[in-house]
Amino acid sequence: MASYCCFSKSRRPFTDYIVPQFRVISIQDMLCLALRPEGEVVVIEGSCGLGKTWAAKAAFKAARNSNRFDTYIWVSLSTSCSLRRCIDKIATCLSIDIGQELLSSTISAMIEEHLATRKFLLVLDNAYFVEENVLGYLGIPDPREQNFGSKIIVTTRAGRAKAVVKPSIVITPQTLSYQASYDLVREKIGKDIDQGLIENCFGMPLSLILLAGALCDVPTQEEFVELIREAYVAQGPKISVFTTMIRLVNFGYRRLPTDTARHCFLYCLRFRADEAISVKDLIISWMLHGMIQEARDYHEANHIGMEIIHVLLKHGLIHFEGDDQILMHDVIRETMSDLGRANGHVEQPGNYLQPGIYFDDGVQSGTLFLRGIRHMRTIPEEFFCHVGMLKVLDLSFTQIIILPKSISRLSYLQMLLLVGCGNLEKIQHIGSLEMLEVLIASDCASLKRVECGSFDHMRLLKILDLSKTPIECLPSLAASRELQQLLLQDCPCLVSEQRTETNAQPHDTNFIKFPYAVSKTGVVNNLHLLGTSKYPVDWMEILWLPRGLTFDLSDRFGVEVSQDVNQNSKTYIHANHANLFQSLDKKSPLWLNCFQKFHIVISSLKFDQTMDNDFREARTKFSSVDTRSSDLDRFLEVNGVSITNDI
């Protein structure tokens, strides 16, 4: 086993730090070493906040950019992550069906069979394994025996985890040099800083990021000087790297600008340490728990919530993990856990739900997280009779097949999350949930129907998200006069013609032509529809597009329309086919009421461009009523088309 130390020479040495006796290499050499052609296990080890995950991400990104492997797997772990959960996570990344009650050994065998003939790159980030031959238990073929050039990268701060994976190479990232430390802080705060504060961080990247976050956004020089004094006090006497880091976490928390930001930050502790948090779900949860009290509606809550997210990012207390997801560093989580517990924010356990076992954690605060329990296929029929005061229920990423009848007893429920429930075919028994404000069931691969009459009494429903499902039709939403967001993109089976469904009783319910009813109410301000060439929209049936409404018919480039761009309450339609003009008949009420006066934007995008990058290549103002108007409040944007006779 070879050991390497990634290190750059400091122009000003940190006197309290002793460089271990390893072969010293550069950062670039470290990345090359981690991805050299040989099949092997590479361990990146070191203390917390040293940049192990950063190094693994850099290697992972470099490998993907160069297309070196057939299969790429990234698995985030934590101290509380069991071997079984790790197996499930790997299987999920490989799209292996684990819906049945399978033993760990069976799933491991399926993983091994899947990877046996593939050149793969697997990253196990933040591992704390203690089992001997752990890679064999996980079903991971030994890259050294496979002879394909596969690679396993393990990041850890646990010596035992390093030993059990039997690495070929061990890399230890080193602390930053004084100059690099100074440059990092100077870049983030835009000001010069005392050398003593830099030296007290020991060159640890996380400590420097936390220090810079605490010192950012100070309006006057006098306040900045006073804040420097507070930072010296916060750092305290030099005891150890870890002690200083903990002090800086607490200092950064205290330096958050508002109590709202502090409460919202602690709420993040409710989520699993090894699972990224959806920004959308998090902001909605903040509002439902009264943490964003100043928001009048979900549109404003999203805007305020994103501001809080950006504050937490700038202070270094959270970081982005992929698209629209965040994570909290394990050291920050460990430091804030006691304070979070005192405020009722405790990580939800990853227990398996069994008949007769009832969860108490979180129920007293009105929240029940069963998220990610992938072996939960059924819920006892009477289960929700015992937790009738719930306000938030999260069943996302479970294998539930049906919702129990007792869910109808949750008369105070405001938020129901069913994201990624791949076996759920029908949403039912929710018609009595009159207080429900949010229903998100996106990415449910089997979901085809919502029980008729489900929304007849949901007058408070504000968000309905059924994106990326094979949903075929929806019951009437006419009663949901508060509906603000209706998200149905990537629903290829959704039909627009009139449909009738008959229940067990001889009663017929008419299904509406979409989006006829919601356009009449004038409330919806964000509507995403099918992203395919065949639109489920009968334009002749739409009477009116209220100000602030957004139609997104343009997922060809993976583009999503952010609510933030529509705060001016203008109406936007985004399309990617010129046949939209053909379907918009001149005699339609929509044309007469809304589109005699609008902006048209035509853009021929390349696949590597986005809306925010060179989007408006050509803009033509069109108005058949008043060509002199310069303040049009409706926009039609057509992407990636040639200008033809259709237009």
N, C-alpha and C positions, 0 to 999 in steps of 0.2 A: 504494500500500500504506500503510495506516494503522498506527501503532504506539502501543500503550497500555501503561501501567504501573499494575498494581494495587497500591495503596499506602494505608496508613492512617497518619496523622501520629503520630509518636512523642512521648510526653510527656518522654522522656529520650533524646536522640539517641545513636546509635552513632557515635562520632567517626571510626572508621576506614572508614566506609561512605559512598560517594558515590552519590547517587541519579542514575540516568541521565536524560538529557533526553528524556523521553517525556511524553505527555499523561497526567496522573495521574487514575485512576478508582478507585472502591471495589470491594470484592470482589463485592458484589451487581451492580454495573454490569458487572463482568467477565463474570458468568454470563449476564446479559441480552445482552451484546455477542456472546458465543460462540453464542447461540441466536437471534439476531435473524432475522426472516423471510427475508432475502435468501439465495439460494443462493451459498455461498462456501467458501473454504478458510481455516481459522483455525489459526494456529500459536501454541502456548503454549511459549515458549522460556525458558531460564534455566539456571543452574548446578544441579548435583546437590543433591538434598535441599531444594529450594526450594518444593516443593508443586505441581509441574506436573501430576502424575498425580492428585493430590487435586482440583485445579481441573477436570480433564477428567471425573473421575468425578462430581463435583457437577453439571456440565452434562449429562452423560449421564443421570444419575438424574432431574434436573429435566425433561428431554425425555420420558423414559419415563412419568413421573408425569402429564405433561400430554398424553400421547399425540399428540405433534406429528408423528411420522414413521411411515411404513409399515414400515420395516425398520431394525433397530438392529444394528450390528456393532461389537464391541470386539476389537481385536487387540493383544496384548502382544508387543513386539519386544525386541531387544537388539543389542549390537554384533556378536554372532556370527550373527545371523539373516540369512540370505540372501534375495535377492529372490524366489527360487523358494519358499522356506519361507513367506514372507509371502503369496504368491499362494495357496498351499495352505491357509493358515490362514483367509484370507478366504472361499475356496470352502467350507471346512468349516463356517464360521459360517452360510453361506447354504444349507447342506445340498445342495451340488452334488456329484454323484458324480464322484470323481477316482480311482476304483479302477483304471482302465486306465492303461497307460503313455502318458499324454498329455503333449504338449509344453507348456511354460509359456504359449506364445502361444495354444494351444487353450483352456487353462483360463481365461486372461485374457479371451478372447472370450466364454466361457460366463458369466463374472462380469459382463461389460459387458452382455450380453443380459439377464441376470437383473435388473440394476439400472436398465436404460435407462428403464423405465416406472414406476419406483418413487421415492417421496420417501424418501430414506435418510439416516441419520446414521451416519457411519463415524468411529471413533476409532482412530488409529494411535499407540499409546502407546510412548514411548521409541524413536523412530525414528532410524536412522543411515544414511539413504539417501545415495547419491552419484551415482546415475544421473540423467541429464537426462530430463525428461518421465516421471518415475517413476510418476505416477498413471496415465498412459496404458499403461505396461508392466503395471501391476497390473490393468488392465481397469476402472478406476474412472471413470465418466463425470464430466466436468467440471460441477460444480453450477452454474457461471455460465452454461453453455450449455444445461443441461437445463431450466432455468426452472420447476422444481418446488418450489424452496426446500430442496433437499437440502443437507447440511452435512458437511464433512470437518474434523475436528479432529486436529491432529498435535502431539504433545508431543515435544520434543527439546532436547538441550543441544549439538547440533552445528550450526554455522552453515551447513555445506554442505546438510544435510537441509532446513533452512529455505528455502534458495535454490531447490532443485530442485522443491519442491511449489508454488512460485509463489503464496504466500498473498495474500489480500485484506487480512487483519488479522493483526498480530503482537501478542500479549499477553505481557508479562513480569511474572509474579507477583513481588512485592517481599518483602523480609524482614519479619518481624513487628516491631512496635513493642516498645519496652522493656517497657511495661505488659502487652502481649499475651504476650510471652515469659515474663515473671514469672508471669502468671496460668496459663499452660499448665503450667509446671513445678510450681507450687504446687498445682494441681489434681491432678496425677498422684502427687505424693509426700505430699501432705497436711501439708507443713511449710513454714515460711519458709526462704528460701535466700539466701546471700550475693549481693549485686548483682554482684560481680566475676565469678562463674561465669556469670551470665546474660549480661553484656556480652561475655564471651569467646566466646559462641556466635554472635555476629554477627546474631542474630535469625533464624537458619536453622532451620526447623521440625524437620528430621531431627536436627540437632545437639541441639536442646532435648529431643526425645523420647529420644534416647540418653542424655543427661545425667540426665534424670528416671528412666529405667529403671535406670541404675547406682546411683541414690541411693534406690531404693525398698526397702521391707521391711527397714529397719534397726531392731532392737528397742529400743536404748537411746540416750539423748541423747549419751552419751560416745562410743559407736561412730559416731554420726552426725557429730559434730564431727571425729573422726579421718578419716572418709570424705570430708568436705569438703576436708581437707588433701590427701588422695590425689587428689581431683578436680582441684584446682589444679595439682598436679604433672603429672597426666595431660594437661591442656589445654596446658601448657607455654607458651612465649612466643608472642605473637600474630604469626603469619607470614602466613597466608591462611585464607580460609574453608574451603578444601578440606583443608588440613593439619589444622586443628582437628577437622574431621569425622572424618578418618582416625584421629586420636588417640582420639576418643571411641568409635569402633567398637571399637578394641582395648581400651579401658578397660571398655566394656560387656561384652566377651567375658570378660575376666579377672574381672569381678564376678559372673559366673554362679555360682550357689550350689554346684554340684557338678561334678566331672569328667564325670559321666554327661551332664549338660546340655550341657557343652562339646563332648563327642564327638558327641552327637546333632545339635547345631547344625552342626558341620562336615560331617556326613554329607549335609546338605541341598545341599551344593555338587555332589553327584553329578548332580543333576537339571538339566535345561536351564534357562538363565536366563530364557527367554521362555515358560516353561510352568509353570503352577501345579502344586503338589505336592498330591496327595491325602493328607489327614491319615491316613486308614485305611491306605493302602499304606505310608506313611512309618513309622507305628508298628510295623507288622508287620515291615518291613525292619530297624528298630532291634533288635527282639527276635531275629530270625534271625541278625543279626551280633553278638549277644552284648552289645549296648549296654545292655540292660535286664536284667541278669543276675539281679536280685532278684525278677523276676516268675516265679511258679510256673506260670502258664498264660496263655492269650491274654486271658482276661477281666481278670486282674490287670495284664497288660502294657498293655492298652488304658487302664486307669485311670492307671497310672504314666506312660504315653506322653502322655496328655492333660494331666497335670500339667506335664510338660516343655514341651509346646506352649504352655501358658498362661504359663509362666516366660519363654520366648523372646518371646512376644507382649508381656508386661509390660515386658521389657527393651528393646523396640523393635527387636529383631534380625530379626524376621519380621513379616509382617502378613497378615491374612486377604484372600483374593482369591476372592470368591464364597462359595458354600456348601461348607464342609468342605474348603477348599483354602487353601494358604498360598503366599506368595511372599517372596523375599528381595530387598531393595532393591539395585539394581545397584552402588551405592557400597559397601555392606556386602559384597557378593559380591567385588568387586574388591579390597577391603582384606584379606579373609580368604583369598583364593585361594592365596597362597603357603603359608600355614599348612595349609590344606586339602590341598594337593598333598603336603606333607611327611607328612601322615597318611594318604595313599592315597585321598583324596576328590577326584576330578577329574571335572569335567563331562563327560558322555559325548558324543562327537562325533555330529553329525547326518549322517554319511556314508550313502551308499546301499550296500546289500549287493549285491555282484556275485559270481558264481561264481568261486571261486579266491581271493577276498579274505577274510582272516580277521581278526577284531577281537582285538587284544591288550589294549586299554584296559579295565581293570576285571576282566579274567579272572583275573589273578593273585590278586586279593582275593576271588575266588569269585563275582563279580557281573558280569553282562553285560546292559547296557541297550541294546536296539534300539528302544526306545519312540519312537513318533512318526515313524518312517521310512515315510511314507505311500505310497511307491512300491515298497516291498518286498512283492512278491506271492508269491515263492517263496524257499525256503531250500535251498541245495545239500544233497542227500541225505546226504552224508558230513560235513556241517559240524560237527555236535556230537560227532563222533568225536575232534576235536582239542581239545575243551574239557571233558573228562570230569569235572573237579573242580568244576564250577560248583555253587553253592548257591542262587543267585538268578538267574532268567532273566525278563526283562521284554520281552515282544513286543507290548505294548499299543499300540493305535492304529496298527497296521500293516495292510496289505491282504493278509496271508497267507491262502491258500485252504485249505492243509492243513499239518499238522505233519510234518516229515520223519521217516523211520523212525529216524534216528540220535538222536532225542531220547530214545529208550529207553536210550541209553548213559549218560545223566546219572544214574548211580546214587546220587550224593550230593546231588541237587537237593532243596532244601527249600521253595522258593517259585517258583511258576509264575504269571505275570501275563499274561492275554490280554484285558485290558479293552478294549472298543471295537474288536475285530477284526471289522469288519462283514461280511467275506466268508467267515469261518470257519464251515463248516456242521457239522463233526463233530470232536470231540476224540478223538484216537486215539494209539496207540503209547505210552501213559503207564503201562501196567499194571505195568511193571518198576520204576517209581519208588517204591521202598519207603520211602525217606526223606522223601517229600513231606509237608509239613505244611500248606501253603497253596496252594489253587488258586482263583484269582479270574478268572472269565470273564464278568463282567457287561457289559451293553450290547453284546453280540455279536448284531447284528440278524438273522443267518442261522443261528445255532447251534441245531440241532434235536436232536442226539444226542450222547451220550457212549458210546464203544465199550464194549460189554458186557464185564464182567470187569475194568474199569479200576481199581476200588477194592478188588479182592479181596485184595490184599497190602499195601494202604496202612493199616497199623495205627497210624501216627503222624499221619494226617490230622486236622487240628484245625479248619480253616476251608475251607468249600466255598461259593463265591458264584457263582451262576448267574442273578442277578437281571436282569430286563429282557431276557430272551432268549426265543425261541420254542421252548425246550426241550420235548420231548414226553414223555420218560420218562427215568428214571435207573436205572443198574444198582444192584445191592444194595450197601448201605453197612454191612452187618452186621459186616464185618471192621474197620471204622474205629471202634474202641472209644474213641478219644481225641477224636472229633468234638465240638467245642464250639459252633461256629456253622454253621448251615445256612441260607443266604439265598436264597430263591426268590420274592421278591415280584415282581409284574408279570411273571409267566410264564403268559400266557393259554392256552398250548397244553398245559400239563402235565396229564396224566391220572392218575387214581388207581386205575383197574382193573388187574387182573393182565395183564401183557404178556409176550410172548415174542419174543426176537430170535434169529435164526439166523445164525451166521457162515458163512464159506466152508466150514468143516468142519461135518459133521453133528453140531452140538452146540447144545443149547437152554439158554438162561439165563433164569431167571424174574426178572421185574421186580417189586419189592415194592409193596404198597399203602402209600402214603405217608401219614404218617411212621411206620408201624408199627415197623420195625426200630430206628430211632433212639430211639424211645420206650422200647423194651425195654432198651437199654443203660443208660439213665439218666445219660448223659454230657452230651448237648447242653444248653447253657444259653441259647442264643439261636437261635430258629427263626423266620424270616420267611417267610410263605407268600403265596399268590396274593392280590393286592389287587383282586379283582373280586367281583361278586355271586354267581358260581358257584364255590364253594370246592372245591379238589381234595382235600378231607379226608373220609375215611370215618371218622366218629367211632366207629362200632361196632368198628373195627379197632384203635383206640388203647387200650392196656391201662393206661398209666400216664403221668402227667406229672411228671417229677422236679422237685424243688425248684429254683428258679432258671430254669426254662424260660420263654421268652417267645414267645407266638404273636402275630404282628402281621397282623391281617386288616383293617387300617383305614387304607388309603392314600387314602381319599376326600378327606382334608384335606392330603395330602402329608406326613403325620406319620410319622416313624420313631422307633422306641423305642430310646432310648439305653441302652447297657449300664450306664452309670453309675447309672441309677436302680434297678438291680436288684442292688445289692451286698448286699442283705439276704437273697439267695437265696430270695426268694419267687417263686411262679409267677404269671405274668400272661397273660391272654388279652385282646386288644383286638379288638373287632369293630365293624362299622358297620351291621349288619342284625339285626333282631329274629329272623329265621328261624334264627339260630344256636341259639336255644332249641328250636326245632322239630326240628332235626337232632340235637340232643343227647338221644337217647332215654333214658328213665329206666332202661331195662334194660341200657344200654351199660356195659361195664367202666369206661369213663372216669368216668361219673357215679357208679358205686358206689365206685370207688377214690379219686376226687379231688374231686368236686364236690358231695358232700353237705355240705360245709362250706366256704363261700367268701364273700368280699365281692362285692357287685355294685354297680357304679357306672354310672349312667345320665346321659348328658350330651347335650343338644341343642345342638350347636355351630353357630355361624355360620361362614361360609366364611373369615372373616378372623381366626378364633381358632385357637389351637394348644393342644396338650396342656399347655403351661406357662402358658397364659393363660386363667384362668377355666374350667379344665377340669372339675373335679369339682363340678358344679352340684348334683347330688343323690347322696347315698350312702346305701345301705340295707344293713345287715348281715343276712346270711341264713345260717341254720344249721339244718338239719333234725335235727341230732344234739345240739347243745349251744347253745342260744340265749344262754347267759350268757357264752360265750367272747368275749374281747376281743383275742385274738392269732391271728387267722386268717392263714394263710400262703398263701392262694390268692385271686386277684383276677380278676374278670370285668368288663371295662369295655365298655359298648356306647355308641357315639357317634352323635349326630345322628338319633335315632329318637324317635318318639312312644310314649308308654306305652300299649300296646294290650292286648287280651285275650290275644295271643300270650304276653306276659310273665306 
